[in-house]
Amino acid sequence: MLPYIVIILAVIYFVVKGTGFLDEIAKSRRTQGDPEEKPGWRLLERMRNDSDMNRRLEVFKDFLGDNNEDEDE
């Protein structure tokens, strides 16, 4: 009895996969909802607009730029 169930499930799987329905389900689950509505995107956007964060990034860029010049000499 168990082999019949496995064979039937395998046939159903290959039919669903062949029609592309399985791929559509996977794609819809990946792109579910607007990414900008998710908390991570809001935090990233808030950090981009933060002037203090921008100043820290400029200092970090200056540090890396000065460090690269010392290595060339």
SEDO-406351 format. One record per residue (C-alpha): x, y, z; residue number from 0. Coordinates in nm, 2 decimals, m for minus. Each point is the difference from the previous one (the first is absolute). Example, Ala and Ser with C-alpha at 12.3 -4.5 7.8 and 13.67 -1.06 7.14 Angstrom:
% SEDO-406351
RORO        X        Y        Z   num
RORO     1.23    m0.45     0.78     0
RORO     0.14     0.34    m0.07     1
***
This chain:
% SEDO-406351
RORO        X        Y        Z   num
RORO     0.00     0.00     0.00     0
RORO     0.28     0.24     0.09     1
RORO     0.17    m0.03    m0.34     2
RORO    m0.32     0.10    m0.17     3
RORO    m0.03     0.31     0.21     4
RORO     0.36     0.09    m0.08     5
RORO    m0.05    m0.05    m0.37     6
RORO    m0.32     0.20     0.00     7
RORO     0.17     0.29     0.19     8
RORO     0.29    m0.01    m0.24     9
RORO    m0.23     0.02    m0.30    10
RORO    m0.18     0.29     0.15    11
RORO     0.33     0.17     0.07    12
RORO     0.13    m0.04    m0.35    13
RORO    m0.33     0.12    m0.15    14
RORO    m0.01     0.31     0.22    15
RORO     0.37     0.07    m0.07    16
RORO    m0.05    m0.05    m0.37    17
RORO    m0.29     0.25    m0.02    18
RORO     0.21     0.26     0.17    19
RORO    m0.25     0.04     0.29    20
RORO     0.26    m0.10     0.25    21
RORO     0.25     0.26    m0.12    22
RORO    m0.28     0.27     0.02    23
RORO    m0.07    m0.09     0.36    24
RORO     0.37     0.02     0.09    25
RORO     0.03     0.34    m0.18    26
RORO    m0.31     0.14     0.17    27
RORO     0.13    m0.10     0.34    28
RORO     0.34     0.17    m0.06    29
RORO    m0.16     0.32    m0.12    30
RORO    m0.28     0.01     0.25    31
RORO    m0.06     0.36     0.11    32
RORO     0.17     0.32    m0.08    33
RORO     0.37    m0.01     0.11    34
RORO    m0.02     0.36     0.12    35
RORO    m0.27    m0.10     0.25    36
RORO     0.23    m0.24     0.17    37
RORO     0.18     0.13     0.32    38
RORO     0.35    m0.06    m0.13    39
RORO    m0.06     0.23    m0.30    40
RORO    m0.14     0.27     0.22    41
RORO     0.30    m0.01     0.23    42
RORO     0.23     0.01    m0.30    43
RORO    m0.18     0.30    m0.14    44
RORO     0.01     0.17     0.33    45
RORO     0.38    m0.06     0.02    46
RORO     0.05     0.14    m0.34    47
RORO    m0.17     0.33     0.09    48
RORO     0.19     0.03     0.34    49
RORO     0.25     0.28    m0.02    50
RORO     0.20    m0.13     0.29    51
RORO     0.04    m0.34    m0.18    52
RORO     0.11     0.18    m0.32    53
RORO     0.26     0.20     0.20    54
RORO     0.13    m0.33     0.15    55
RORO     0.02    m0.16    m0.35    56
RORO     0.20     0.30    m0.13    57
RORO     0.25    m0.03     0.29    58
RORO     0.03    m0.37    m0.08    59
RORO     0.05     0.07    m0.37    60
RORO     0.27     0.26     0.09    61
RORO     0.17    m0.25     0.23    62
RORO     0.01    m0.27    m0.27    63
RORO     0.12     0.25    m0.26    64
RORO     0.29     0.11     0.22    65
RORO     0.08    m0.36     0.08    66
RORO     0.03    m0.09    m0.37    67
RORO     0.23     0.29    m0.07    68
RORO     0.24    m0.11     0.28    69
RORO     0.03    m0.35    m0.15    70
RORO     0.10     0.14    m0.34    71
RORO     0.31     0.17     0.14    72
***
